[in-house]
């Protein structure tokens, strides 16, 4: 990245997601007198950066959201006046969660941009902040090259700037990282308008870290490597050579999402209330008092509710497709939570609490005749539910639809033939990587299913269309490749029939 940044002591450098300062250290090694602006969203990380660079007058650390920074010679709406950076370098966050109200603000500021993905939003914003003829180098996932949702970013990037180079490689180069659904890339951009003959060099033959090192040493390292394409070709839609291959692109549910088990009170008869006597398997439980149900407008405090309206909805086991109604309520008073979390011998399990009250997908732990999944809708989920939290919201409806199909049921039974749908088994379900067009198609179908479920039940026609969609997706992968993958994920082989496709 530093070899592409071409920084010198006269440059003004912006690092919009500074983290621990690794890229700043690299800049200082190459240009110790360069003026550096470091933005960091987390207050603790910003404080550490200030300690780290406190003796360097040329490094200014700001505790701020990079998306609220404007670097311009005119007074800024968000910050003090700053000059435009001549160099921007970053490894921005990928798939970070944005609150709905924050997304609404970003949608107004960036019309048409897919603001749910943080890396692409930061890249789009940094292009605006870059000084004329300045240079930007980012380390990001390569999905912006081919997902339909990033079309607005592609038009801006390839239509208004010189994209000098894109180096693509596997995310597995980084220890403990393996996205499955995308590779990584280093993109080098110059703030100059392209001409009809402008070209972009694409290097996608990198197989190991040593090859990246060779590229970093000099221009000689790039001779005869990669290919050169007309930059304007990216404006005709997705570059088919950059998109993932239509055959053999597989990941797993665990690649796309966090898969977690939920909460247990330690004594459900004491702490749980049912919505009404019609709730299945609720004999012996008391009915909830409506006046004690907490408002759904605010997220419950993790340490409990002090007021009288302290019963919150909790999602428990039992088959339900797409939606699950509020049937159970849990005492979430401060005193109850203190009991759930008290030290010492305690039957309660306050596990994976970082995932409480988040949007996600719930799958019953105990298997039924077929796999079902429903939206958690910000509710607590108990240990009878496996919670699935996509790393990228673009995959939420895609996974919800898949986990309600007969095909997913067959795959899970191949992985594990017992009666348990545990988190470890669900995360191993193979998933075809969807294209942008496929995501749009299945999102529409799943949204229709959710509407129908809310009104009563999902129509056979809608469910048939969803089943057909995933059938075609797995056929695109190919039966042979799927068979090769399944034995690797099987922990208890079953003698059932092979999945279709």
N, C-alpha and C positions, 0 to 999 in steps of 0.2 A: 504493500500500500504506500509506503514511503517513497519507493522508487518511482511510483506513478504520480505522487503528489508534487514532486520536484520543488520542494520548499527551499527558501533562502532567508537570510536574516532580515530582509526588507519586507517580508510578507506579514500580513495580518491573518492569523489562523483561527478558525472557529471549530471547536469540538462540541457538537450539540447534545451528546449523551456521554459525558466524560467518564462515568463509572469510577474505576480505580486509577485512571490516568495513564493506562498503558500507551495509548496513542499519543498523548501529550509527551510522555517520556521519549517516544520515538522522534517526535518533531524536534524536541530540544537537543537530541543527539545530532540531528542533521543541521539544525538552524538554532543555536542556543540563544540568539538575540531576537528571534521572531516574536512579534506581539501575539499573545495567545489569549483567546476568550474561551473559557470552559463553562458549559451549562450542564447542570446536574439536577434532576428532578427530586431525588431522595435527599432529605436534609442531612441524614447521617453521613452519606457518601460525600456531599458537598463539604461538610465540616472536615472530613478526613483529607479532602483535596486541599482545603485551605491550610491545614497543618503541613501537608506534604510540600506545597509550593509557597509557603509563607515568606521564604527568603528570596523569592524571584519576583522582582518588580514587573517583569514582562509577562507574568501569568496572572490573569484575573479570573477568579472562580465565582460563578453566580449560581445561587440556589433558585432554579426556575425551570419551567416547562419550556423546552426548545420551541414548541409550537406557538408560544406566546411571545417569542422574541422577534423583533424586527430590527435589522441592522441597516440603517439608512442615514443619509446626511441630514434628513429632516427629523424633527422631533417625533419620537416613536409613540405609538398608542400604548405600548405595554412596558417599555423600559426606558432607561436613560439613553440619550443620543449616543450612537456608536457608528464608527465607520464600517462600510461593507467589507467583509473578509475577502482577501484575495485567494485564500485556500480554505476549504472545508473538508474535514476528514472525520469519519464516524463509523462505528459499528452499532447502529441503533437497535432498540428493542424490537423483537418480532412477536406479533400476535398478542401484545399486551392488552389487558382488558381496559375498556373505556366505559365509564358510567354513561347511561343513556342521555343524561342532560349534557354531558361533555360532548358526546357524539352529535347532539343537536346543534351545539355551537359550531363545531368543526364543519358540519354539513353546510351551514350558512356561510362560513368563511371560504370553503373550498367546494363550490358547486360541482356536482357530478363526480367528485373524487370518492373512492372507496375508503372512507375514514375509519372503518373498523380495524384496518391493518395499520399498525403504528409505523412500521419501517417505511412504507410507501408514502404515508402522509408526511413524515419528517423529510424524506427525500424531496417531495414536491415543494415543501416550504423552503428548504435550503436552496433550491434552485432560484427562488425569488431573492434570497439574501445575498447570493454570490455576486461579487464585483465583476463588472465587464472584463472579459478575457481572464477571469479567475478560473481556478480549477477545483474540482470536487472529486473525492475518492471515497466510495462507500463499500463496506462489506455487508451484503444483504442476501436474503433468499432470492432465487432466480424466478419466482413465480410472476413477477411483474412483466416478464417477457411474453407470457402466454395466457395468463388468466384473463378472461373477458372483463372481469371486474376492474382491472387496472388499465382499461383502454384510455381513460382520460389522462392518466399519468404518462402512458406511452406517447400520446399525441403531444403533450407538453415537452417531454424529455427529448424525443427524436425529431420533433418539428421545430423547436426553438433553440436547441443547444447542439453542440458537437459532442457526440458520444464517441470518444476516441477508441475505447477498448472495453470488452467484457470478458473476463476470465472466469470460467465456470469450473466447479469442482465439487466433490462430494462433501456433505456436511459431516461425514464420519472422520474427516481430517481433524476435527476437534474432539478431544477425549470426552466421552459421555454424551455426545450429541449424535443423533441420527434421525433427521426429520422424516425420512421415508417419502413424504409427499413433495419434496423439492430438493434441489441442490443449493449450493451457495455460489455467490459470484462476487468479484471485485470489479466495480464499474468505475471508469474514469471519464469525467465529463469536463468540457471546457465551455465557459460562458461566451460562446460566439455563435452567431446564427449559421446554420448549415447551408450549403449550396446544393443544387441538384446532383452534383458529383461527389458529395461528401460520403466517406465510407466509415464503417465501423469494423474493427478487428474483433473477431470472436475466437477465443481460445478455449475449446472445450474438450481437449484431449489430456487434461491433467489427471494423472493416476496416482501421484504420491506427492508428499510435501517437498521432496527434493526437486521435483519439476518446477514448483513454485519458486523455490530458491534460485534456480537457474534463470527464470524469467526476471527475477528482481535485480540480477547483477548488471545487466546491460541490455541494450537493444539487440545485441548479438544473440541473446537468449531467445528472442522471438522470431528469428529468421526461419522461415519454412514451417512455422508452427501456426495452427489455426487456419482461419479463412477470413477473407475480407468481403463484406457485403455492402451494397448501397444502403446508406442510412435511411433513405426515404422508403425502403422496402418495409420497414417496421410500421409505417403509417397506413399500409394497406390491410392492416389487421394483424392477427397473430402470426409471427414468423414460425412457420411449421417446422423449420429445422431447429428452432429453439424450444418448441413445445415438447413435453414428454412424449415418447413413442406411444402409439395407440395400442401396442401389444406388450405385455410383460411388465407393466408398471403396477406394482403391488406394494402396499404397506399394510399395517395392521391398525386396529382400533387404538391400540396403545401408542402407535406413532402419532396419531392425530389428536389424542385426547389424554387428559389425566383420568385414570379410572380408580375410584376410591370407594371403600365401604363406609357406612355411616354410624350414626349415634345410637347408643343404648342407655336407657335411663337407669337400669339396674333393678327396677321394680315397676313394670309397666302398669300393673293394677293400681298402684298408688298415684302415679304421675300422669297417666293418660286419661283422656276423656273422648267419648265417641260423639259424633255429630247428632245421631239419633238412634233409636233402637233397631232401625232397618239395616244398619251397617253389618256386613257379614262378619261372622266370628267375633262378635262383640259382647256376647253374653257375660254378665258379671261386671261390665264396665259402667261407670256413671256417665250420664249425659253432660255435655259441656253447657255451662250457663252462658247464653249469648252475650250478656253484658260483660263477661270476663274475657272475651276474645279480643286480642290485640288488633290494631289497625294494620292492614296490609300496605299502607302507604309509606311506612317507614321500616327500614331493616332493623330487626330486633338487636339490641346490644348483645355482644357475645357473652358478657358477664351477667345478663339477665335484665328483666324489666322491673322497675321499682313500683310502678303504679298497679292499680287493681285489674287492668285489662292485660293480663299476663299469660293467657293461653294462646299458643301459636299453632298454625297448621303444620302437621308433619306427614310426610309421605311414607307409608308402610307397604309391606309386601302385598301381593295380589295382582293378577294380570289386569292390565289396562293399556290400551293402544292409543298413543299420541297424547291423550289427556287423562289426568286422574283427579277426580273431584276431592274437595276437602271433606274427609270422613273422620279424621282423627286430629286431636289437639293435645299438645303437651304443655304442662306447666313450665313456663320459662321465667318465673319470678326470680328475683335475685337470690332468695333463700334456696329455691330449688336448684338453681345452677351451682350454688355453693356446695350443695349436697352431691351433685353429679361430679364435681371436680375436687372434692375433698381428698387430701393425701391419705396414704395408708391403704389398707385393704378395702377395696371399693368395687362392687359389682358393676357399677356404671362404666361406660366406655365413651369418653369425650374425645373421640378419635377423628382425625382429619378435619379439625374445626375450621381451618382456613377455607374449607369448601362449603361450610354451612351458609345458607341463605343466598347462594349463587344460582344463576340460571344454568341449567344443565339438563341432562337426560337421566331418568331413573329406570333401571331394569330390575325386576324382582329377582332376589337371590335364589329362591326355590323355583325350580323349573316346572313349567306346565307343559301342555301338549305342544305349545309353540312359544317362541320368544316374543315378548312384548316390551315396549319402551314408551315412556311418557315424559312430558316436560315437567321439570321440577318447579319451574316458575318462581324461583327465589325462596322456596320452602325448605325447611329442615328435612333431612331424609334419615331413616333409621337403618339399623344394621341388616334389616331384611331387604334392603335396596342397594344395588351397586350404582353409585353416582358416576356419570360420564361427563367430563367437562372439556369440550374441544379447545385446543390451544388457539385455533383460529375460528372465529365465529362463522366464517364462510362455510365451515363444514358441519354446523350444528344440525340444520334440517336434513342434510345428506345422511348423517349418521342416524338421526331419528327415524328416517324412512327405512334405512337398511335394517335396523334392529327390530322392525315390525314385520319383516318378511319371512316367508317359509324358507327362503334360501339361507338367511342368516341362522335360522334354527338348525338347518341341516349341517351347516359349517360348524356351529358350536357343538353339536352332537358328535361330529367327527373328531373334534379336539378333545372333548370330554363327554363320555357317555353316561355319567352319573346324574343324579337329580339336582346337582348344585350348579347355578350360574355364577360362580365366584368371579371376583375381579380379575384374578390371574388368568382365567379361561377366556373371559370376554375380551380382554385386551389383546388376545392372540388371534382374534377373528381376522382373516385376510380381507383387505378392502382395496378395490380398484381405485386408482387416482382419477378423480373426475376432471374433465376439461371445464372451461368456463361456461360453455354452452350447456353442458350436462348439468352443472350446478343450477343454472337458471331453470332448466326443465324440471328437475326434481324438486327444487324449492317451491315452484308453483303447485306441484302435485301434493307435497306434504302440507303446505299451507291450506290447501283445499281440504285435506284430511283432518287437519286441526279444527277448521271451521265446522265440518260435519260432525266431528266428535263432540264439539261444544254444544251443538244443537241436538245431539242424540246418539248417533252412531255413524261410523264411516261407511259410505256407500260401497257396494261390491265393485262397481265400475271404477271408483277411485282407487280402491285397494288393488284391483287387477292391473291398473295402469302403473302403480308403484312396483308391483311384483315384476311386471314386464320390463320396466326400466332397469332394475338391478339384474334381471336375467340377461339382458343384452350387455350390461356392463361386464359381467363375469365371462360371458361368451367372448367378449373382446379380449380379455386376458388370455383365455385359452385353457382348456381342461388340463392339458399336460403340465403347464406351469403351476396351476393351482394344486394339482396332485403332488408336485415336488415340494410345495411349501407346506402343505398340511401335515405331513409326517414330522416335520421339524417342530411344529407347534403342538403335536399331540402328546398329552401326558398320560392318556389312558385310551388306547385305540379301541374303537368300536367296530363291529362288523356290519354297520348299517350301509345303506346304499350310498353311492357316490353322489356328490352335489351335481345338479344339472349344469350344463355349460362347460 
